[in-house]
Amino acid sequence: MPAVRYRHAAAVPRAERLECRLLCTSQATEPPEGFAATPENPHLFQLVAGGEIAPVGDVDFFRLGRLHQADVVTIAQSAGGSVRGTLWDSEVALFRVGANPEVPLQVAIDNDGGSGDDSLILRFSIPADDVYLVRARAGDVRRTGTYELSAWLETGGAAPALASDPGLPTEAEPNDSAATAIDLSAAWRAVPFVSSSTGALGSTAATGVTEQPYALRAGDVVTVVVDSTSTLDAAVSLVDPNSDAVLAADRGDSNRRAGDVRDAYVFACHIPRTGTYVVRVAANSGTAGAYRADVYLSRDETTVVGHHLFYNNSSYDGRSPATGSADDDAIAPDKTALLPGGQATAANFTSYAAGINGVMVDVKALPADLTAGDFDFAMSRGAAPVEWVAAPQPALISRRAGAGDGGSNRVTLTWPDGAIVDRWLRITLKSSIDNGLAADDVFSFGNLVGETGDDPTEALVTPADAARTRAARSAACGLTDPFDFNRDGRVNSLDQAIARSRAFHTLPLSDPTFSAMASASAAERTANRRAAYRPWDDLLH
């Protein structure tokens, strides 16, 4: 990449830096320690996907999406030669769709242009606006194995579609033709951060290696460009120092065009776990001299974008206690999470007879699966002022990438039926370096079995709720019906019996944790309704 020179962030006008940040809206806005904002032009993007050539003779197609004339793209198929897979001897080709999508036009091809037997199409200028495809296969058709496909894009114009999730896309068969290509057009990651350094290597073993540490997160994507500014023949590797495992490497033995032969590259390497990594620059064949190293980083900002309560193990999810896509059909659309400082209302609690047994948290750019250790769970006990006690741990915690709001990760938590009844459940998703959250996310949902919402100022089950349920009997009802307590899709004597059995159960709506509502007036209303209750009124219904 010596043909492209980048200015240090301090030399870039503020207006240009702002424009770049506006373009990269899905990315974190503040550079991590040791990094600066990338310059405005060219805009930089990268993507990475995993694949496998198997059985013998297999080919894999990927769709990059629409690229534009004068864009510059680099395609690398890295495997055994650069320790990013097991496929020895790879071949990569770039196509554009042209007039016939089933027979695309080949515009570039490479075999063994990368490190070892890896392939590399380096800085190819896009000839025309079109949809572009990549074909990955073995250079020696007898070979099989895994590989990583990387793309690096420099554009001064339109940006590609950006990924909503930092996971590593993987190919799946069948994708052996242009028509069945794996779609990576929305897998691009903007590159908002760069760390630049210069150095010099000597010709001895003691002076021929330098190492620079970087704190990286799971889900980050990193590109390293080592530009030899001397007679140094450079090599570069990205190393996990905890295990001394090499994630990616360019030994500097690439068969490249003139002007690039002394440089070394690692394109779009996916970081598998949070930790400190080392960029190791070395000299080949006794050479020595100066170099410039640029480490480019894509990092999405992890944010919570949605909270949902759903009726697990109900008729709406097929009466299954397991987690999965069927749970989405059981989400209560009329219920919202109560956030700190908010006013508790009927919109924040359900009347489900099984209690709170299903909650979803949608998290954008979640770098890793969440466990119970990422959360704190508390539930209310007693009337206002509420006493908070430890809540039961979830029975299951699962993640579905892309299933949440805006294509985010949907994290589903479930509890056994009846574990949390007539309580508030307060959930804290704790910030940590592993999950990427900058601050704790706190929210609550409540439950009061048998409450029909007849009084918006309090949550108290009375004989009137049983009477209203009897009057609302229906052979079929919807998900939001306030009288279907067991969520079986109908209102009948079972629901009436549930309401009758819960008489005078209450849920506090006033507490400093929730709002500043005066609790005394609510307590007075509850006492008055208890005093006015006559048991025979219930028998009349």
C-alpha positions, -999 to +999 in steps of 0.1 A: +000+000+000+029+024-004+010+043-031-014+057-004+000+081+022-020+089+052-016+120+074-014+117+111-048+127+127-033+158+142-026+171+107-061+165+095-084+195+096-111+193+122-139+195+095-125+164+077-122+144+110-159+153+118-170+142+083-153+109+087-169+103+121-203+111+106-197+086+078-187+059+104-218+063+125-219+027+135-184+029+150-172+040+184-167+078+184-136+081+206-103+065+196-091+038+219-058+044+238-029+045+213-051+052+183-061+083+164-090+090+140-083+080+104-082+108+078-113+117+058-101+106+024-099+079+013-126+064+034-114+029+046-135-003+050-127-039+056-144-072+060-134-108+068-151-141+064-142-177+071-145-206+046-135-241+037-125-258+005-140-293+008-144-317-009-117-318-035-125-294-063-148-272-042-151-235-050-167-207-029-183-175-042-189-144-021-207-112-030-190-080-020-218-057-032-217-027-054-183-011-058-176+021-078-152+032-105-120+045-089-125+025-057-094+005-048-099-030-034-075-056-020-086-092-017-066-117+003-072-155+008-051-164+038-046-199+051-017-222+058+009-198+045-002-171+069-015-193+097-051-182+092-063-216+081-052-250+068-055-247+031-021-248+014-020-232-020-050-209-026-063-190-056-086-159-055-104-142-083-125-110-085-155-108-108-181-082-117-216-092-126-218-074-159-248-081-182-253-117-171-253-123-133-250-161-139-218-157-159-198-128-143-168-113-158-134-120-143-114-088-137-085-100-115-069-133-103-040-143-082-023-176-071+005-174-045+008-136-045+005-135-007+027-149+020+038-185+013+011-201-009-016-176+000-032-155-027-034-117-028-049-092-052-032-060-041-048-026-046-069-033-077-086-002-092-123-009-098-129-004-136-167+003-135-196+007-112-210-028-107-217-056-082-185-076-075-179-112-065-150-131-052-142-167-059-120-187-035-105-221-043-074-241-041-046-234-066-038-271-066-073-287-070-061-317-049-059-295-018-086-290+008-087-269+040-099-238+058-091-202+050-100-166+058-111-143+030-103-106+036-112-074+017-098-039+021-115-011+004-104+025-002-131+048-015-135+085-020-172+083-026-202+061-016-197+039+014-207+002+013-233-012+037-219-017+072-222-047+094-245-045+124-227-073+142-190-078+148-191-116+144-171-135+119-193-145+088-187-180+076-195-195+042-221-223+039-227-246+011-240-244-015-221-214-026-202-228-056-216-205-082-223-168-087-260-174-082-255-190-048-227-166-036-226-159+002-237-123+005-211-102+023-224-069+009-235-058+044-205-072+062-182-042+057-167-025+087-157+011+087-121+018+098-122+049+120-090+044+140-053+041+131-021+038+152+011+048+133+047+043+143+081+043+128+111+023+136+144+008+123+157-028+124+192-040+125+207-070+107+214-090+139+190-113+158+190-089+187+181-058+167+161-074+139+127-076+157+104-050+173+072-056+192+043-032+199+014-042+222-022-033+215-053-038+238-079-053+215-115-066+220-132-097+208-149-088+175-123-061+165-109-063+129-073-053+124-053-045+093-015-040+096+006-023+069+043-023+073+058+001+047+096-004+042+111+031+037+146+016+032+162-015+020+146-035+048+127-066+036+100-066+063+079-094+078+050-089+102+029-110+125+000-105+149+006-125+181-015-134+211+012-131+238-008-152+263-003-183+242+024-170+218-001-180+191+003-162+158-031-151+145-019-138+112+015-133+095+032-121+063+067-135+061+076-110+034+081-137+008+053-126-014+055-125-052+044-089-055+046-061-080+076-038-081+075-013-052+057-036-028+082-065-025+098-052+007+065-044+025+044-067+046+006-068+052-020-084+074-055-076+060-087-077+080-078-101+108-107-109+132-098-108+169-113-138+186-110-127+223-103-097+244-067-092+255-034-076+247-019-085+213+015-077+198+024-065+163+058-080+157+079-065+128+110-085+117+137-082+091+142-109+065+175-123+050+198-101+071+183-068+057+181-037+079+166-003+078+136+020+086+099+013+083+065+027+090+038+006+106+001+015+105-023-006+125-059+000+114-088-008+137-125-014+132-143-014+165-181-011+169-195+006+199-214-019+221-248-005+231-281-018+244-308-010+218-338-029+232-355-045+262-384-070+258-406-092+280-421-123+265-444-150+276-422-181+276-438-215+276-471-200+264-493-208+234-475-181+215-441-197+215-454-233+210-454-239+248-416-245+247-394-236+276-364-236+253-350-204+237-352-197+200-369-177+172-403-189+183-399-167+214-401-136+192-438-144+186-444-143+223-430-108+229-455-086+247-458-056+224-477-035+250-450-039+277-419-017+280-390-018+304-390+005+334-358+025+334-342+042+364-361+074+373-391+064+353-428+063+365-440+027+370-473+021+351-493-009+338-471-008+307-442-021+328-457-052+343-477-082+331-504-104+346-490-137+332-498-166+355-463-180+350-448-148+362-417-133+347-401-162+328-387-146+297-367-114+290-347-103+260-319-077+258-309-065+223-273-055+222-256-039+192-220-050+185-218-075+213-183-090+210-190-123+229-217-144+245-231-132+278-232-154+309-249-150+343-217-133+355-224-103+332-257-096+351-270-088+385-306-099+392-327-085+421-364-087+428-388-067+450-402-079+483-430-062+502-449-030+495-434+004+492-407+012+502-395-018+482-369-041+497-346-057+470-334-092+474-314-116+452-335-130+423-332-165+410-305-170+383-318-176+348-322-212+337-309-203+302-290-175+286-286-176+248-277-153+220-290-150+184-269-128+162-289-105+140-323-113+156-326-082+177-337-047+170-319-032+140-300-064+133-285-065+168-278-095+190-308-108+208-298-121+243-326-143+257-329-150+295-355-175+308-366-186+343-388-215+353-426-209+354-436-194+388-400-184+399-408-147+398-445-139+406-460-107+419-426-090+419-405-065+402-374-080+385-345-056+382-318-066+358-284-050+355-262-058+325-228-048+339-202-030+318-169-048+313-140-049+289-152-083+277-187-073+267-177-038+255-204-018+274-191+015+286-218+018+314-242-005+332-276-010+317-304-012+343-340-019+337-370-036+354-401-055+345-429-064+369-456-091+373-490-091+391-511-122+383-548-115+377-545-077+374-567-064+345-557-028+346-589-014+359-572+014+379-542+031+363-530+045+396-524+013+414-517-024+409-541-044+430-562-075+422-598-073+435-630-092+429-637-066+402-609-082+381-626-116+383-659-101+373-644-082+344-626-114+333-659-133+333-676-106+312-647-107+287-649-145+280-638-152+244-630-184+224-600-166+209-581-135+219-548-117+210-515-115+227-522-082+245-556-093+259-555-082+296-578-111+307-559-140+292-537-146+323-524-181+313-517-169+277-534-198+260-551-176+234-586-175+250-604-161+280-625-186+300-632-199+334-596-208+340-586-171+337-616-161+360-604-186+386-569-172+384-581-137+391-603-148+420-575-167+436-552-137+435-576-113+453-558-084+471-523-093+458-506-061+450-475-047+433-460-014+445-459+013+418-442+039+440-407+035+452-375+057+450-361+031+426-389+038+401-404+072+406-412+100+430-449+091+432-463+095+468-467+060+483-491+071+510-520+078+487-516+044+470-516+027+504-547+046+514-565+036+482-556-001+488-569+001+524-601+016+513-608-010+487-600-038+512-625-023+537-652-020+511-649-056+499-678-079+506-672-116+500-707-123+486-701-097+458-677-122+443-703-150+444-727-129+424-703-131+395 
